[in-house]
């Protein structure tokens, strides 16, 4: 097995673990708290996490060559934290399955990404996945910071890779 494939597979699992922990915390919020205006790139926890879900769907579709392209952005956003959690878990399962099915030669395969008026660009599967993970981390951090402004304690999201510090729920992803 290649180190690159191992890394991507672990990142997909870490991604699912962190999304689940954050979404579980958000499920403890009232709907008003979930939707409340807050400081961030997107103005609420709900909008931030829905953005992550949309972008996951976009890039997962791209690497799967599913053909949906930008139409994924037209799907209705889940309105509650519980529905968003379920939708994110489905996207995370797809991503893990995709990464588990990768072969070394797939990493350099290019896939089309429709950028609207800017045109269609081709990126490698490896770079697309790396970007997807970085995007998730970036916006999850923003939602995590927003959560700190509520009565719900933000969960640890980085207790995944190191055995001595691994959260007990992380084990089910390994």
Buried (B, 14 or more C-beta within 10 A) or exposed (E): EEEBBEBBBBBBBBBBBBBBBBBBBBBBBEEEBBBBEBEBEBBBBBBBBBBBBBBBBBBBBBBBEEEBBEEBEEEEBBEBBBEBBEBBBEBBEBBBEBBEEBEEEBBEBEBEBBEEEEEEEEBBBBEBBBBBBEBBBEBBBBBBBBBEBBEBEBBEBEBBEEEEEBBEBBEEBE
